[in-house]
């Protein structure tokens, strides 16, 4: 049985992205594109809600941290929420 596909639901008004499916390296790359588009649309804070049951692995967390570092150069904050955990870079 294959894993469910990665999907994003984007709230362009509030600068939020809700994901479902596994957060793989490819998914993080797709998510990064969405986050950059939200920043270009004028959001100073982007919130990503990672679907329950699909925790990011160490490699993916590192990629999200690198994404956040790039956003900070543009005065944008990335917040990643997964269940009770919140990552703010």
C-alpha positions in Angstrom: 0.0 0.0 0.0 1.5 3.4 -1.0 1.6 6.4 1.2 -1.1 9.1 0.7 -0.1 11.9 -1.6 1.2 15.2 -0.2 -1.3 18.0 -0.5 -1.5 21.7 0.5 -4.4 23.9 1.3 -3.4 27.5 1.1 -5.1 30.4 2.8 -3.8 33.4 0.8 -5.6 35.9 3.0 -4.1 34.7 6.3 -0.7 33.4 5.0 -1.4 29.8 6.2 -0.7 26.5 4.6 -2.3 23.2 5.9 -0.7 20.0 4.7 -1.6 16.4 4.6 0.4 13.4 3.6 4.0 12.6 4.3 6.4 15.5 4.6 9.2 14.2 2.5 12.1 16.1 1.0 10.1 16.6 -2.2 7.1 17.8 -0.3 9.3 20.3 1.6 10.5 21.6 -1.7 7.0 22.1 -3.0 6.0 23.7 0.3 9.0 26.1 0.1 7.7 27.3 -3.3 4.3 28.0 -1.7 5.8 29.7 1.3 7.9 32.0 -1.0 4.8 32.9 -3.0 3.0 33.9 0.3 6.0 36.0 1.2 6.0 37.7 -2.2 2.3 38.3 -1.7 3.2 40.5 1.3 3.0 38.2 4.3 5.5 38.9 7.0 4.6 35.6 8.8 3.7 32.3 7.2 2.2 29.5 9.3 2.4 25.9 8.1 0.2 23.3 9.8 1.6 19.8 9.2 -1.1 17.2 9.2 -1.3 14.8 12.1 0.5 11.5 11.8 3.1 12.8 9.4 5.9 14.2 11.5 8.8 15.8 9.7 12.0 13.8 9.9 15.4 15.3 10.8 16.3 16.1 7.2 13.0 17.8 6.5 13.2 19.8 9.7 16.7 20.9 8.6 15.2 22.0 5.2 12.4 23.9 6.9 15.0 25.7 9.1 17.0 26.6 6.0 13.8 27.9 4.4 13.2 30.0 7.5 16.7 31.4 7.4 16.1 32.5 3.8 12.8 34.1 4.7 14.4 36.1 7.6 16.5 37.9 5.1 13.2 39.2 3.7 11.9 40.0 7.2 9.5 37.1 7.1 8.9 34.6 9.9 8.1 30.9 9.4 6.0 29.0 12.0 5.5 25.3 11.6 2.8 23.6 13.8 2.4 19.9 14.2 0.0 18.7 16.8 1.2 20.2 20.1 4.7 21.1 18.7 5.4 24.5 17.3 8.6 25.4 15.5 9.4 29.1 15.1 12.5 30.2 13.2 
